[in-house]
Amino acid sequence: MNWVTVHTSNGVTEAEILRNMLESFGIPARVKAEAVGKVLGMTVDGTGRAALLVPADRATEAQDILAEHFTAEA
């Protein structure tokens, strides 16, 4: 299965919440993050960022759900 990134978060917590949301809509999802981000619990110069991935054939649907149900704060 080909996985693609549909969202990048500043931390694992946000990405995990979004993963759960997508899964509640029936879309398989994964979070990819460096281990150091989990240890630090924050982002420093890009370290600690987390990517939310879904199967390529569900990416458009996932992006639509994220756009409708999630607003990233500045």
Phi and psi restraints in degrees (range 20) as a CNS / XPLOR table:
assign (resid 1 and name C) (resid 2 and name N)
       (resid 2 and name CA) (resid 2 and name C) 1.0 -92.0 20.0 2
assign (resid 2 and name N) (resid 2 and name CA)
       (resid 2 and name C) (resid 3 and name N) 1.0 116.9 20.0 2
assign (resid 2 and name C) (resid 3 and name N)
       (resid 3 and name CA) (resid 3 and name C) 1.0 -99.5 20.0 2
assign (resid 3 and name N) (resid 3 and name CA)
       (resid 3 and name C) (resid 4 and name N) 1.0 140.2 20.0 2
assign (resid 3 and name C) (resid 4 and name N)
       (resid 4 and name CA) (resid 4 and name C) 1.0 -129.0 20.0 2
assign (resid 4 and name N) (resid 4 and name CA)
       (resid 4 and name C) (resid 5 and name N) 1.0 153.4 20.0 2
assign (resid 4 and name C) (resid 5 and name N)
       (resid 5 and name CA) (resid 5 and name C) 1.0 -81.5 20.0 2
assign (resid 5 and name N) (resid 5 and name CA)
       (resid 5 and name C) (resid 6 and name N) 1.0 128.4 20.0 2
assign (resid 5 and name C) (resid 6 and name N)
       (resid 6 and name CA) (resid 6 and name C) 1.0 -112.1 20.0 2
assign (resid 6 and name N) (resid 6 and name CA)
       (resid 6 and name C) (resid 7 and name N) 1.0 -11.5 20.0 2
assign (resid 6 and name C) (resid 7 and name N)
       (resid 7 and name CA) (resid 7 and name C) 1.0 -162.6 20.0 2
assign (resid 7 and name N) (resid 7 and name CA)
       (resid 7 and name C) (resid 8 and name N) 1.0 145.5 20.0 2
assign (resid 7 and name C) (resid 8 and name N)
       (resid 8 and name CA) (resid 8 and name C) 1.0 -122.1 20.0 2
assign (resid 8 and name N) (resid 8 and name CA)
       (resid 8 and name C) (resid 9 and name N) 1.0 128.6 20.0 2
assign (resid 8 and name C) (resid 9 and name N)
       (resid 9 and name CA) (resid 9 and name C) 1.0 -109.5 20.0 2
assign (resid 9 and name N) (resid 9 and name CA)
       (resid 9 and name C) (resid 10 and name N) 1.0 161.8 20.0 2
assign (resid 9 and name C) (resid 10 and name N)
       (resid 10 and name CA) (resid 10 and name C) 1.0 -82.9 20.0 2
assign (resid 10 and name N) (resid 10 and name CA)
       (resid 10 and name C) (resid 11 and name N) 1.0 3.7 20.0 2
assign (resid 10 and name C) (resid 11 and name N)
       (resid 11 and name CA) (resid 11 and name C) 1.0 -170.6 20.0 2
assign (resid 11 and name N) (resid 11 and name CA)
       (resid 11 and name C) (resid 12 and name N) 1.0 164.7 20.0 2
assign (resid 11 and name C) (resid 12 and name N)
       (resid 12 and name CA) (resid 12 and name C) 1.0 -68.6 20.0 2
assign (resid 12 and name N) (resid 12 and name CA)
       (resid 12 and name C) (resid 13 and name N) 1.0 -35.2 20.0 2
assign (resid 12 and name C) (resid 13 and name N)
       (resid 13 and name CA) (resid 13 and name C) 1.0 -59.0 20.0 2
assign (resid 13 and name N) (resid 13 and name CA)
       (resid 13 and name C) (resid 14 and name N) 1.0 -50.6 20.0 2
assign (resid 13 and name C) (resid 14 and name N)
       (resid 14 and name CA) (resid 14 and name C) 1.0 -60.4 20.0 2
assign (resid 14 and name N) (resid 14 and name CA)
       (resid 14 and name C) (resid 15 and name N) 1.0 -44.3 20.0 2
assign (resid 14 and name C) (resid 15 and name N)
       (resid 15 and name CA) (resid 15 and name C) 1.0 -62.0 20.0 2
assign (resid 15 and name N) (resid 15 and name CA)
       (resid 15 and name C) (resid 16 and name N) 1.0 -39.4 20.0 2
assign (resid 15 and name C) (resid 16 and name N)
       (resid 16 and name CA) (resid 16 and name C) 1.0 -67.0 20.0 2
assign (resid 16 and name N) (resid 16 and name CA)
       (resid 16 and name C) (resid 17 and name N) 1.0 -38.7 20.0 2
assign (resid 16 and name C) (resid 17 and name N)
       (resid 17 and name CA) (resid 17 and name C) 1.0 -62.8 20.0 2
assign (resid 17 and name N) (resid 17 and name CA)
       (resid 17 and name C) (resid 18 and name N) 1.0 -44.4 20.0 2
assign (resid 17 and name C) (resid 18 and name N)
       (resid 18 and name CA) (resid 18 and name C) 1.0 -67.1 20.0 2
assign (resid 18 and name N) (resid 18 and name CA)
       (resid 18 and name C) (resid 19 and name N) 1.0 -36.3 20.0 2
assign (resid 18 and name C) (resid 19 and name N)
       (resid 19 and name CA) (resid 19 and name C) 1.0 -59.7 20.0 2
assign (resid 19 and name N) (resid 19 and name CA)
       (resid 19 and name C) (resid 20 and name N) 1.0 -46.4 20.0 2
assign (resid 19 and name C) (resid 20 and name N)
       (resid 20 and name CA) (resid 20 and name C) 1.0 -61.6 20.0 2
assign (resid 20 and name N) (resid 20 and name CA)
       (resid 20 and name C) (resid 21 and name N) 1.0 -39.7 20.0 2
assign (resid 20 and name C) (resid 21 and name N)
       (resid 21 and name CA) (resid 21 and name C) 1.0 -62.9 20.0 2
assign (resid 21 and name N) (resid 21 and name CA)
       (resid 21 and name C) (resid 22 and name N) 1.0 -47.9 20.0 2
assign (resid 21 and name C) (resid 22 and name N)
       (resid 22 and name CA) (resid 22 and name C) 1.0 -62.2 20.0 2
assign (resid 22 and name N) (resid 22 and name CA)
       (resid 22 and name C) (resid 23 and name N) 1.0 -40.2 20.0 2
assign (resid 22 and name C) (resid 23 and name N)
       (resid 23 and name CA) (resid 23 and name C) 1.0 -64.7 20.0 2
assign (resid 23 and name N) (resid 23 and name CA)
       (resid 23 and name C) (resid 24 and name N) 1.0 -31.4 20.0 2
assign (resid 23 and name C) (resid 24 and name N)
       (resid 24 and name CA) (resid 24 and name C) 1.0 -67.3 20.0 2
assign (resid 24 and name N) (resid 24 and name CA)
       (resid 24 and name C) (resid 25 and name N) 1.0 -21.6 20.0 2
assign (resid 24 and name C) (resid 25 and name N)
       (resid 25 and name CA) (resid 25 and name C) 1.0 -92.0 20.0 2
assign (resid 25 and name N) (resid 25 and name CA)
       (resid 25 and name C) (resid 26 and name N) 1.0 5.4 20.0 2
assign (resid 25 and name C) (resid 26 and name N)
       (resid 26 and name CA) (resid 26 and name C) 1.0 85.5 20.0 2
assign (resid 26 and name N) (resid 26 and name CA)
       (resid 26 and name C) (resid 27 and name N) 1.0 14.8 20.0 2
assign (resid 26 and name C) (resid 27 and name N)
       (resid 27 and name CA) (resid 27 and name C) 1.0 -102.2 20.0 2
assign (resid 27 and name N) (resid 27 and name CA)
       (resid 27 and name C) (resid 28 and name N) 1.0 119.8 20.0 2
assign (resid 27 and name C) (resid 28 and name N)
       (resid 28 and name CA) (resid 28 and name C) 1.0 -62.5 20.0 2
assign (resid 28 and name N) (resid 28 and name CA)
       (resid 28 and name C) (resid 29 and name N) 1.0 140.3 20.0 2
assign (resid 28 and name C) (resid 29 and name N)
       (resid 29 and name CA) (resid 29 and name C) 1.0 -147.4 20.0 2
assign (resid 29 and name N) (resid 29 and name CA)
       (resid 29 and name C) (resid 30 and name N) 1.0 154.8 20.0 2
assign (resid 29 and name C) (resid 30 and name N)
       (resid 30 and name CA) (resid 30 and name C) 1.0 -135.0 20.0 2
assign (resid 30 and name N) (resid 30 and name CA)
       (resid 30 and name C) (resid 31 and name N) 1.0 154.9 20.0 2
assign (resid 30 and name C) (resid 31 and name N)
       (resid 31 and name CA) (resid 31 and name C) 1.0 -114.4 20.0 2
assign (resid 31 and name N) (resid 31 and name CA)
       (resid 31 and name C) (resid 32 and name N) 1.0 130.0 20.0 2
assign (resid 31 and name C) (resid 32 and name N)
       (resid 32 and name CA) (resid 32 and name C) 1.0 -116.3 20.0 2
assign (resid 32 and name N) (resid 32 and name CA)
       (resid 32 and name C) (resid 33 and name N) 1.0 121.8 20.0 2
assign (resid 32 and name C) (resid 33 and name N)
       (resid 33 and name CA) (resid 33 and name C) 1.0 -149.2 20.0 2
assign (resid 33 and name N) (resid 33 and name CA)
       (resid 33 and name C) (resid 34 and name N) 1.0 151.8 20.0 2
assign (resid 33 and name C) (resid 34 and name N)
       (resid 34 and name CA) (resid 34 and name C) 1.0 -72.5 20.0 2
assign (resid 34 and name N) (resid 34 and name CA)
       (resid 34 and name C) (resid 35 and name N) 1.0 146.3 20.0 2
assign (resid 34 and name C) (resid 35 and name N)
       (resid 35 and name CA) (resid 35 and name C) 1.0 -59.9 20.0 2
assign (resid 35 and name N) (resid 35 and name CA)
       (resid 35 and name C) (resid 36 and name N) 1.0 -33.8 20.0 2
assign (resid 35 and name C) (resid 36 and name N)
       (resid 36 and name CA) (resid 36 and name C) 1.0 -63.9 20.0 2
assign (resid 36 and name N) (resid 36 and name CA)
       (resid 36 and name C) (resid 37 and name N) 1.0 -31.6 20.0 2
assign (resid 36 and name C) (resid 37 and name N)
       (resid 37 and name CA) (resid 37 and name C) 1.0 -65.2 20.0 2
assign (resid 37 and name N) (resid 37 and name CA)
       (resid 37 and name C) (resid 38 and name N) 1.0 -36.9 20.0 2
assign (resid 37 and name C) (resid 38 and name N)
       (resid 38 and name CA) (resid 38 and name C) 1.0 -68.0 20.0 2
assign (resid 38 and name N) (resid 38 and name CA)
       (resid 38 and name C) (resid 39 and name N) 1.0 -35.6 20.0 2
assign (resid 38 and name C) (resid 39 and name N)
       (resid 39 and name CA) (resid 39 and name C) 1.0 -72.8 20.0 2
assign (resid 39 and name N) (resid 39 and name CA)
       (resid 39 and name C) (resid 40 and name N) 1.0 -46.3 20.0 2
assign (resid 39 and name C) (resid 40 and name N)
       (resid 40 and name CA) (resid 40 and name C) 1.0 -72.7 20.0 2
assign (resid 40 and name N) (resid 40 and name CA)
       (resid 40 and name C) (resid 41 and name N) 1.0 -35.4 20.0 2
assign (resid 40 and name C) (resid 41 and name N)
       (resid 41 and name CA) (resid 41 and name C) 1.0 72.8 20.0 2
assign (resid 41 and name N) (resid 41 and name CA)
       (resid 41 and name C) (resid 42 and name N) 1.0 16.5 20.0 2
assign (resid 41 and name C) (resid 42 and name N)
       (resid 42 and name CA) (resid 42 and name C) 1.0 -154.8 20.0 2
assign (resid 42 and name N) (resid 42 and name CA)
       (resid 42 and name C) (resid 43 and name N) 1.0 172.1 20.0 2
assign (resid 42 and name C) (resid 43 and name N)
       (resid 43 and name CA) (resid 43 and name C) 1.0 -106.7 20.0 2
assign (resid 43 and name N) (resid 43 and name CA)
       (resid 43 and name C) (resid 44 and name N) 1.0 129.5 20.0 2
assign (resid 43 and name C) (resid 44 and name N)
       (resid 44 and name CA) (resid 44 and name C) 1.0 -130.2 20.0 2
assign (resid 44 and name N) (resid 44 and name CA)
       (resid 44 and name C) (resid 45 and name N) 1.0 113.8 20.0 2
assign (resid 44 and name C) (resid 45 and name N)
       (resid 45 and name CA) (resid 45 and name C) 1.0 51.3 20.0 2
assign (resid 45 and name N) (resid 45 and name CA)
       (resid 45 and name C) (resid 46 and name N) 1.0 40.3 20.0 2
assign (resid 45 and name C) (resid 46 and name N)
       (resid 46 and name CA) (resid 46 and name C) 1.0 90.1 20.0 2
assign (resid 46 and name N) (resid 46 and name CA)
       (resid 46 and name C) (resid 47 and name N) 1.0 -19.1 20.0 2
assign (resid 46 and name C) (resid 47 and name N)
       (resid 47 and name CA) (resid 47 and name C) 1.0 -72.4 20.0 2
assign (resid 47 and name N) (resid 47 and name CA)
       (resid 47 and name C) (resid 48 and name N) 1.0 129.9 20.0 2
assign (resid 47 and name C) (resid 48 and name N)
       (resid 48 and name CA) (resid 48 and name C) 1.0 105.6 20.0 2
assign (resid 48 and name N) (resid 48 and name CA)
       (resid 48 and name C) (resid 49 and name N) 1.0 -4.9 20.0 2
assign (resid 48 and name C) (resid 49 and name N)
       (resid 49 and name CA) (resid 49 and name C) 1.0 -70.3 20.0 2
assign (resid 49 and name N) (resid 49 and name CA)
       (resid 49 and name C) (resid 50 and name N) 1.0 151.5 20.0 2
assign (resid 49 and name C) (resid 50 and name N)
       (resid 50 and name CA) (resid 50 and name C) 1.0 -128.2 20.0 2
assign (resid 50 and name N) (resid 50 and name CA)
       (resid 50 and name C) (resid 51 and name N) 1.0 137.3 20.0 2
assign (resid 50 and name C) (resid 51 and name N)
       (resid 51 and name CA) (resid 51 and name C) 1.0 -103.6 20.0 2
assign (resid 51 and name N) (resid 51 and name CA)
       (resid 51 and name C) (resid 52 and name N) 1.0 136.9 20.0 2
assign (resid 51 and name C) (resid 52 and name N)
       (resid 52 and name CA) (resid 52 and name C) 1.0 -100.1 20.0 2
assign (resid 52 and name N) (resid 52 and name CA)
       (resid 52 and name C) (resid 53 and name N) 1.0 119.8 20.0 2
assign (resid 52 and name C) (resid 53 and name N)
       (resid 53 and name CA) (resid 53 and name C) 1.0 -115.5 20.0 2
assign (resid 53 and name N) (resid 53 and name CA)
       (resid 53 and name C) (resid 54 and name N) 1.0 146.1 20.0 2
assign (resid 53 and name C) (resid 54 and name N)
       (resid 54 and name CA) (resid 54 and name C) 1.0 -137.7 20.0 2
assign (resid 54 and name N) (resid 54 and name CA)
       (resid 54 and name C) (resid 55 and name N) 1.0 162.7 20.0 2
assign (resid 54 and name C) (resid 55 and name N)
       (resid 55 and name CA) (resid 55 and name C) 1.0 -58.7 20.0 2
assign (resid 55 and name N) (resid 55 and name CA)
       (resid 55 and name C) (resid 56 and name N) 1.0 141.0 20.0 2
assign (resid 55 and name C) (resid 56 and name N)
       (resid 56 and name CA) (resid 56 and name C) 1.0 -54.2 20.0 2
assign (resid 56 and name N) (resid 56 and name CA)
       (resid 56 and name C) (resid 57 and name N) 1.0 -37.1 20.0 2
assign (resid 56 and name C) (resid 57 and name N)
       (resid 57 and name CA) (resid 57 and name C) 1.0 -75.2 20.0 2
assign (resid 57 and name N) (resid 57 and name CA)
       (resid 57 and name C) (resid 58 and name N) 1.0 -5.0 20.0 2
assign (resid 57 and name C) (resid 58 and name N)
       (resid 58 and name CA) (resid 58 and name C) 1.0 -115.2 20.0 2
assign (resid 58 and name N) (resid 58 and name CA)
       (resid 58 and name C) (resid 59 and name N) 1.0 4.6 20.0 2
assign (resid 58 and name C) (resid 59 and name N)
       (resid 59 and name CA) (resid 59 and name C) 1.0 -61.5 20.0 2
assign (resid 59 and name N) (resid 59 and name CA)
       (resid 59 and name C) (resid 60 and name N) 1.0 -45.3 20.0 2
assign (resid 59 and name C) (resid 60 and name N)
       (resid 60 and name CA) (resid 60 and name C) 1.0 -62.4 20.0 2
assign (resid 60 and name N) (resid 60 and name CA)
       (resid 60 and name C) (resid 61 and name N) 1.0 -44.7 20.0 2
assign (resid 60 and name C) (resid 61 and name N)
       (resid 61 and name CA) (resid 61 and name C) 1.0 -61.2 20.0 2
assign (resid 61 and name N) (resid 61 and name CA)
       (resid 61 and name C) (resid 62 and name N) 1.0 -43.5 20.0 2
assign (resid 61 and name C) (resid 62 and name N)
       (resid 62 and name CA) (resid 62 and name C) 1.0 -63.9 20.0 2
assign (resid 62 and name N) (resid 62 and name CA)
       (resid 62 and name C) (resid 63 and name N) 1.0 -42.8 20.0 2
assign (resid 62 and name C) (resid 63 and name N)
       (resid 63 and name CA) (resid 63 and name C) 1.0 -64.3 20.0 2
assign (resid 63 and name N) (resid 63 and name CA)
       (resid 63 and name C) (resid 64 and name N) 1.0 -38.0 20.0 2
assign (resid 63 and name C) (resid 64 and name N)
       (resid 64 and name CA) (resid 64 and name C) 1.0 -63.3 20.0 2
assign (resid 64 and name N) (resid 64 and name CA)
       (resid 64 and name C) (resid 65 and name N) 1.0 -42.7 20.0 2
assign (resid 64 and name C) (resid 65 and name N)
       (resid 65 and name CA) (resid 65 and name C) 1.0 -64.8 20.0 2
assign (resid 65 and name N) (resid 65 and name CA)
       (resid 65 and name C) (resid 66 and name N) 1.0 -45.0 20.0 2
assign (resid 65 and name C) (resid 66 and name N)
       (resid 66 and name CA) (resid 66 and name C) 1.0 -61.9 20.0 2
assign (resid 66 and name N) (resid 66 and name CA)
       (resid 66 and name C) (resid 67 and name N) 1.0 -41.0 20.0 2
assign (resid 66 and name C) (resid 67 and name N)
       (resid 67 and name CA) (resid 67 and name C) 1.0 -64.8 20.0 2
assign (resid 67 and name N) (resid 67 and name CA)
       (resid 67 and name C) (resid 68 and name N) 1.0 -35.3 20.0 2
assign (resid 67 and name C) (resid 68 and name N)
       (resid 68 and name CA) (resid 68 and name C) 1.0 -80.1 20.0 2
assign (resid 68 and name N) (resid 68 and name CA)
       (resid 68 and name C) (resid 69 and name N) 1.0 -34.1 20.0 2
assign (resid 68 and name C) (resid 69 and name N)
       (resid 69 and name CA) (resid 69 and name C) 1.0 -113.6 20.0 2
assign (resid 69 and name N) (resid 69 and name CA)
       (resid 69 and name C) (resid 70 and name N) 1.0 -2.0 20.0 2
assign (resid 69 and name C) (resid 70 and name N)
       (resid 70 and name CA) (resid 70 and name C) 1.0 -138.3 20.0 2
assign (resid 70 and name N) (resid 70 and name CA)
       (resid 70 and name C) (resid 71 and name N) 1.0 131.2 20.0 2
assign (resid 70 and name C) (resid 71 and name N)
       (resid 71 and name CA) (resid 71 and name C) 1.0 -124.1 20.0 2
assign (resid 71 and name N) (resid 71 and name CA)
       (resid 71 and name C) (resid 72 and name N) 1.0 118.4 20.0 2
assign (resid 71 and name C) (resid 72 and name N)
       (resid 72 and name CA) (resid 72 and name C) 1.0 -73.6 20.0 2
assign (resid 72 and name N) (resid 72 and name CA)
       (resid 72 and name C) (resid 73 and name N) 1.0 133.4 20.0 2
assign (resid 72 and name C) (resid 73 and name N)
       (resid 73 and name CA) (resid 73 and name C) 1.0 -82.4 20.0 2
assign (resid 73 and name N) (resid 73 and name CA)
       (resid 73 and name C) (resid 74 and name N) 1.0 146.7 20.0 2
